[in-house]
Amino acid sequence: MPLFEFHCPRCDRTFEKLLRAAQNEHPCPDCKEPAPRAVSVPART
């Protein structure tokens, strides 16, 4: 399952979720506000 990053505009929290399918929003674990998917920066190795 891919790892997606989300950012909550209400409480300014960024969090990651393992999801089977790409979702554009996911509820924030802190405030339960719908948080849009953030643009993740790829890691360089």
Backbone as ProteinMPNN parsed JSONL, in Angstrom:
{"seq_chain_A": "MPLFEFHCPRCDRTFEKLLRAAQNEHPCPDCKEPAPRAVSVPART", "coords_chain_A": {"N_chain_A": [[0.851, -1.183, 0.0], [0.54, 2.226, -0.792], [2.078, 5.115, 0.752], [0.595, 8.025, 1.815], [0.663, 11.578, 2.182], [-0.866, 14.025, 4.213], [-2.208, 17.281, 4.93], [-3.51, 19.257, 7.457], [-5.451, 22.106, 7.309], [-6.723, 23.408, 9.354], [-5.638, 22.772, 11.975], [-2.981, 22.784, 11.373], [-1.452, 20.467, 11.099], [0.617, 17.909, 9.796], [0.33, 14.712, 8.458], [0.754, 11.168, 7.845], [-0.641, 8.47, 5.952], [-1.241, 5.052, 5.321], [-2.751, 3.892, 2.55], [-5.037, 2.056, 0.497], [-6.06, 3.029, -1.931], [-5.699, 6.062, -3.798], [-6.689, 8.913, -2.114], [-8.195, 12.113, -2.026], [-8.741, 13.544, 0.246], [-8.562, 13.149, 3.829], [-9.672, 12.468, 7.134], [-8.414, 14.535, 9.733], [-6.371, 13.327, 12.372], [-6.353, 14.692, 14.795], [-8.242, 16.951, 14.913], [-10.333, 16.107, 13.352], [-11.137, 17.366, 11.032], [-11.601, 17.512, 7.479], [-8.696, 16.813, 5.733], [-6.704, 17.906, 3.103], [-4.813, 16.103, 0.605], [-1.31, 16.336, 0.66], [1.479, 17.631, -1.226], [4.07, 15.527, -1.575], [7.566, 15.508, -0.93], [9.984, 13.859, -2.716], [12.341, 11.475, -1.42], [15.891, 11.677, -1.47], [18.49, 9.54, -2.341]], "CA_chain_A": [[0.0, 0.0, 0.0], [1.333, 3.454, -0.819], [2.012, 6.048, 1.871], [0.177, 9.352, 1.371], [0.83, 12.646, 3.163], [-1.99, 14.956, 4.284], [-1.956, 18.459, 5.768], [-4.751, 19.845, 7.961], [-5.364, 23.566, 7.354], [-7.315, 23.921, 10.597], [-4.706, 22.691, 13.112], [-1.631, 22.868, 10.803], [-0.749, 19.201, 11.313], [0.902, 17.061, 8.642], [0.34, 13.317, 8.876], [0.837, 10.193, 6.764], [-1.551, 7.333, 6.048], [-1.129, 3.972, 4.343], [-4.08, 3.716, 1.97], [-5.077, 1.19, -0.684], [-6.322, 3.847, -3.12], [-5.437, 7.488, -3.593], [-7.806, 9.741, -1.681], [-7.807, 13.514, -2.013], [-8.902, 14.048, 1.607], [-8.653, 12.164, 4.908], [-9.903, 13.219, 8.367], [-7.27, 14.801, 10.605], [-6.484, 12.546, 13.6], [-6.526, 15.571, 15.957], [-9.466, 17.766, 14.936], [-11.322, 15.423, 12.497], [-11.424, 18.191, 9.858], [-11.058, 16.903, 6.26], [-7.382, 17.349, 5.389], [-6.344, 17.558, 1.725], [-3.532, 15.434, 0.387], [-0.211, 17.268, 0.447], [2.475, 17.233, -2.213], [5.224, 14.973, -0.86], [8.868, 15.694, -1.556], [10.638, 12.547, -2.755], [13.625, 11.363, -0.731], [17.055, 11.447, -2.325], [19.434, 8.593, -1.728]], "C_chain_A": [[0.891, 1.24, 0.0], [1.077, 4.328, 0.408], [1.683, 7.434, 1.32], [0.319, 10.346, 2.511], [-0.344, 13.608, 3.058], [-1.611, 16.116, 5.189], [-3.284, 19.095, 6.148], [-4.612, 21.365, 8.034], [-5.887, 24.15, 8.665], [-6.313, 23.91, 11.759], [-3.239, 22.665, 12.671], [-0.798, 21.603, 11.057], [-0.563, 18.479, 9.988], [0.993, 15.627, 9.15], [0.354, 12.42, 7.651], [-0.124, 9.044, 7.03], [-1.212, 6.325, 4.961], [-2.531, 3.679, 3.835], [-3.997, 2.841, 0.728], [-5.256, 1.992, -1.971], [-6.051, 5.311, -2.782], [-6.723, 8.208, -3.223], [-7.32, 11.178, -1.656], [-7.922, 14.136, -0.631], [-8.983, 12.88, 2.582], [-8.858, 12.947, 6.198], [-8.627, 13.354, 9.205], [-7.433, 13.993, 11.896], [-6.724, 13.405, 14.845], [-7.891, 16.237, 15.994], [-10.597, 17.19, 14.082], [-11.772, 16.239, 11.285], [-10.888, 17.463, 8.619], [-9.748, 17.592, 5.855], [-7.037, 16.938, 3.96], [-4.977, 16.884, 1.648], [-2.482, 16.483, 0.062], [0.701, 16.735, -0.651], [3.706, 16.782, -1.439], [6.491, 15.221, -1.657], [9.565, 14.338, -1.558], [11.989, 12.581, -2.036], [14.732, 11.117, -1.748], [17.995, 10.504, -1.607], [20.757, 8.621, -2.427]], "O_chain_A": [[1.889, 1.289, 0.719], [0.006, 4.284, 1.013], [2.398, 7.955, 0.465], [0.12, 9.995, 3.674], [-0.769, 13.965, 1.96], [-0.799, 15.965, 6.101], [-4.089, 19.434, 5.281], [-3.744, 21.866, 8.748], [-5.527, 25.267, 9.037], [-6.153, 24.916, 12.449], [-2.348, 22.539, 13.511], [0.421, 21.678, 11.211], [-1.471, 18.441, 9.158], [1.655, 15.359, 10.152], [0.009, 12.852, 6.551], [-0.389, 8.689, 8.178], [-0.931, 6.696, 3.821], [-3.401, 3.266, 4.602], [-3.008, 2.88, -0.005], [-4.657, 1.659, -2.993], [-6.163, 5.732, -1.631], [-7.723, 8.121, -3.936], [-6.17, 11.442, -1.306], [-7.276, 15.146, -0.353], [-9.407, 11.78, 2.229], [-8.263, 14.014, 6.349], [-7.865, 12.4, 9.357], [-8.524, 13.972, 12.464], [-7.241, 12.907, 15.844], [-8.62, 16.114, 16.978], [-11.704, 17.727, 14.087], [-12.701, 15.836, 10.584], [-9.822, 16.852, 8.692], [-9.71, 18.806, 5.66], [-7.072, 15.751, 3.634], [-4.115, 17.073, 2.505], [-2.73, 17.406, -0.714], [0.694, 15.544, -0.961], [4.316, 17.578, -0.725], [6.497, 15.156, -2.886], [9.721, 13.728, -0.5], [12.686, 13.596, -2.05], [14.532, 10.438, -2.754], [18.259, 10.654, -0.414], [21.671, 7.889, -2.048]]}, "name": "protein", "num_of_chains": 1, "seq": "MPLFEFHCPRCDRTFEKLLRAAQNEHPCPDCKEPAPRAVSVPART"}
